[in-house]
Amino acid sequence: MYVKWARWLKTIIQIILLLLIIAYGVSGYGISESRTIEMLTFGLINKPLSFQLHNSLIIPFIIFLLLHIFFRPLYNLFYKTRK
């Protein structure tokens, strides 16, 4: 059973991971279909920016994916040792 702060933290991690997945998908699509993304974002995201964004998102994506996967085991390990 989670305490209140752990549930809140897990939700925050899930929301950030979802936003990273969406941004990763949009930037990847922006690399392959640059004209479409440029038109949809009114020129805000072009091909070089999509490529730079796609490369920059890999580290945060891996960190939050690992946090998402290992949150429960780490929580159990920490909580059981403190009892």
N, C-alpha and C positions, 0 to 999 in steps of 0.2 A: 504494500500500500504506500502510495506516494504522500509526502507532505505537500502543503500548498505551494511552496516555492518551487518544488521539483516539477509539479504539474505545469506551473507557469513557465518555467524555463524550457520544458519539453515543447510546449506550444510555440514559444518564441523560436526555438531551433527549427521546428517544422515549417513555420511561416517563412523564415529566412531561406531555408532550403528550397521551398516551393518557388520563391521569387528568383533565386539563383538558377533554378532549372528553367524557368520561363525566359530569363534574360539570356541564358546559354543557348536556348533554342532559337530565340529571335536573332541573336548575333550570328549564330551558325547559318540561319536562313538568309541573313543579310550579307553573308560572304558569298553564298551561291546565287542568290537572287537580289543583287544590290539595287537594281532599278525599282523593284517592287517595294522593298523596305524604305528606300529613299523617298518614294512617293507617299507611302503610308505615314511616315514620320515627318512629312513636310520638309525634307532635306536635312533633318537633324542627325540622322545616322546614315553615313555613306559607307562604301566598301572598306576603306582603310580603318575607319573608326570601328566598324563591325569586327574586323580582324583583330584589332588591338583589344577590344572589349572581350572577344572570345578567348584570347590568350590570357587576359588578366583574370578571368573568372575561374580558372582551373584550380588554383590554390584555395580560395575560399570555398569552392564547391566541394573539394576533397575534405577540407576541415569539417564543414558542417555535415557532410555525409557520414564521416566517421563519428562525429558527435551524436548524430541521429541513431546510428547502428549500436554504438557502445554506451549509450546513456543509461539504459537499464542495468547492465552488468556493473558499471562503475558506481551507480547509485547504490546497488545492493552491497557491493564491496565496502563502500564508505559507510553506509548506514549500519551494516552488521558489525563492523569493527568499532563503532562508536557506542553501541548499546552496552 
